[in-house]
Amino acid sequence: MEQEKFSLKKRILSFKYAINGIKILFREEPNAKIHLFVTICVLVAGFAFQISRSEWIAVILCIGLVIALESLNSTIENMADFISPEKHEMIKKVKDLAAGAVLIGAIVSVVVGMIVFLPKIIKLFSF
């Protein structure tokens, strides 16, 4: 099998396709819209509370984790619905597992958010 030559045009197109995927995610997936809203709120809070560099790293990693998991979950759901439009117990299992991954990422992100922001909120309201 002959190896394909490197193509800059194909690499650039791959970014175009990826950006289109992100557009589809936020345009068509209701949960992604919720994640985007929460992301904006967290970023505003990060600037308002002037979180540290390491706190920013943790927050940004959590944001990326949840959005990436939501994208993978949406991909799995769309593919499963395409392959098997009728209800099927194995398809349900696959979709539930993917949704569970998003939930785990979201719970971890909430815990990280509490570690980062809760002390700052308590300090703000303590006299």
One Martini backbone bead per residue (centre of mass of N, CA, C, O) as a GRO file, in nm:
protein
  127
    1MET     BB    1   0.094   0.037   0.024
    2GLU     BB    2   0.064   0.366  -0.044
    3GLN     BB    3   0.176   0.660   0.067
    4GLU     BB    4   0.059   0.956   0.143
    5LYS     BB    5   0.100   1.269   0.075
    6PHE     BB    6   0.161   1.566   0.181
    7SER     BB    7  -0.116   1.807   0.244
    8LEU     BB    8  -0.196   2.127   0.303
    9LYS     BB    9  -0.482   2.139   0.198
   10LYS     BB   10  -0.590   1.904   0.375
   11ARG     BB   11  -0.523   2.035   0.646
   12ILE     BB   12  -0.698   2.287   0.611
   13LEU     BB   13  -0.964   2.132   0.565
   14SER     BB   14  -0.971   1.997   0.844
   15PHE     BB   15  -1.030   2.263   0.993
   16LYS     BB   16  -1.292   2.328   0.851
   17TYR     BB   17  -1.442   2.073   0.948
   18ALA     BB   18  -1.406   2.122   1.252
   19ILE     BB   19  -1.551   2.395   1.265
   20ASN     BB   20  -1.817   2.284   1.160
   21GLY     BB   21  -1.862   2.092   1.399
   22ILE     BB   22  -1.884   2.316   1.611
   23LYS     BB   23  -2.125   2.458   1.487
   24ILE     BB   24  -2.318   2.218   1.503
   25LEU     BB   25  -2.310   2.173   1.802
   26PHE     BB   26  -2.423   2.472   1.885
   27ARG     BB   27  -2.679   2.465   1.690
   28GLU     BB   28  -2.810   2.151   1.755
   29GLU     BB   29  -2.722   2.118   2.066
   30PRO     BB   30  -2.864   2.180   2.364
   31ASN     BB   31  -2.632   2.102   2.565
   32ALA     BB   32  -2.415   2.282   2.433
   33LYS     BB   33  -2.556   2.548   2.503
   34ILE     BB   34  -2.528   2.513   2.804
   35HIS     BB   35  -2.218   2.490   2.811
   36LEU     BB   36  -2.171   2.770   2.688
   37PHE     BB   37  -2.307   2.935   2.908
   38VAL     BB   38  -2.130   2.832   3.141
   39THR     BB   39  -1.864   2.920   3.021
   40ILE     BB   40  -1.919   3.222   3.025
   41CYS     BB   41  -1.966   3.243   3.330
   42VAL     BB   42  -1.686   3.135   3.416
   43LEU     BB   43  -1.514   3.346   3.269
   44VAL     BB   44  -1.629   3.589   3.415
   45ALA     BB   45  -1.555   3.489   3.699
   46GLY     BB   46  -1.251   3.469   3.651
   47PHE     BB   47  -1.214   3.775   3.606
   48ALA     BB   48  -1.356   3.883   3.861
   49PHE     BB   49  -1.162   3.694   4.062
   50GLN     BB   50  -0.877   3.661   3.965
   51ILE     BB   51  -0.754   3.406   3.880
   52SER     BB   52  -0.515   3.197   3.857
   53ARG     BB   53  -0.322   3.026   3.648
   54SER     BB   54  -0.391   2.742   3.761
   55GLU     BB   55  -0.696   2.789   3.760
   56TRP     BB   56  -0.721   2.836   3.458
   57ILE     BB   57  -0.624   2.562   3.371
   58ALA     BB   58  -0.848   2.398   3.508
   59VAL     BB   59  -1.089   2.539   3.373
   60ILE     BB   60  -1.010   2.493   3.074
   61LEU     BB   61  -0.995   2.186   3.088
   62CYS     BB   62  -1.292   2.147   3.170
   63ILE     BB   63  -1.421   2.280   2.931
   64GLY     BB   64  -1.292   2.100   2.714
   65LEU     BB   65  -1.393   1.831   2.821
   66VAL     BB   66  -1.701   1.878   2.803
   67ILE     BB   67  -1.718   1.959   2.504
   68ALA     BB   68  -1.584   1.706   2.390
   69LEU     BB   69  -1.785   1.503   2.512
   70GLU     BB   70  -2.036   1.623   2.378
   71SER     BB   71  -1.941   1.571   2.091
   72LEU     BB   72  -1.912   1.264   2.116
   73ASN     BB   73  -2.201   1.210   2.204
   74SER     BB   74  -2.335   1.329   1.950
   75THR     BB   75  -2.200   1.142   1.753
   76ILE     BB   76  -2.307   0.875   1.864
   77GLU     BB   77  -2.608   0.943   1.845
   78ASN     BB   78  -2.620   1.001   1.539
   79MET     BB   79  -2.510   0.729   1.446
   80ALA     BB   80  -2.713   0.547   1.589
   81ASP     BB   81  -2.967   0.670   1.449
   82PHE     BB   82  -2.874   0.594   1.163
   83ILE     BB   83  -2.837   0.285   1.200
   84SER     BB   84  -3.089   0.290   1.437
   85PRO     BB   85  -3.398   0.423   1.440
   86GLU     BB   86  -3.479   0.207   1.605
   87LYS     BB   87  -3.528   0.052   1.883
   88HIS     BB   88  -3.235  -0.050   2.083
   89GLU     BB   89  -3.066  -0.181   2.342
   90MET     BB   90  -2.769  -0.132   2.244
   91ILE     BB   91  -2.800   0.163   2.164
   92LYS     BB   92  -2.884   0.262   2.442
   93LYS     BB   93  -2.624   0.182   2.584
   94VAL     BB   94  -2.431   0.357   2.421
   95LYS     BB   95  -2.572   0.631   2.480
   96ASP     BB   96  -2.552   0.613   2.790
   97LEU     BB   97  -2.245   0.601   2.809
   98ALA     BB   98  -2.192   0.874   2.672
   99ALA     BB   99  -2.359   1.043   2.871
  100GLY     BB  100  -2.194   0.958   3.122
  101ALA     BB  101  -1.932   1.099   3.039
  102VAL     BB  102  -2.043   1.383   3.057
  103LEU     BB  103  -2.130   1.374   3.351
  104ILE     BB  104  -1.854   1.325   3.471
  105GLY     BB  105  -1.721   1.582   3.357
  106ALA     BB  106  -1.922   1.778   3.495
  107ILE     BB  107  -1.871   1.698   3.788
  108VAL     BB  108  -1.572   1.758   3.794
  109SER     BB  109  -1.607   2.059   3.713
  110VAL     BB  110  -1.769   2.141   3.961
  111VAL     BB  111  -1.554   2.072   4.167
  112VAL     BB  112  -1.341   2.261   4.056
  113GLY     BB  113  -1.515   2.516   4.079
  114MET     BB  114  -1.541   2.501   4.387
  115ILE     BB  115  -1.240   2.517   4.453
  116VAL     BB  116  -1.199   2.794   4.311
  117PHE     BB  117  -1.474   2.975   4.395
  118LEU     BB  118  -1.579   2.939   4.688
  119PRO     BB  119  -1.365   3.101   4.851
  120LYS     BB  120  -1.430   3.370   4.700
  121ILE     BB  121  -1.730   3.389   4.778
  122ILE     BB  122  -1.697   3.379   5.082
  123LYS     BB  123  -1.514   3.628   5.102
  124LEU     BB  124  -1.717   3.832   4.976
  125PHE     BB  125  -1.950   3.761   5.218
  126SER     BB  126  -1.747   3.832   5.432
  127PHE     BB  127  -1.699   4.059   5.726
   0.00000   0.00000   0.00000
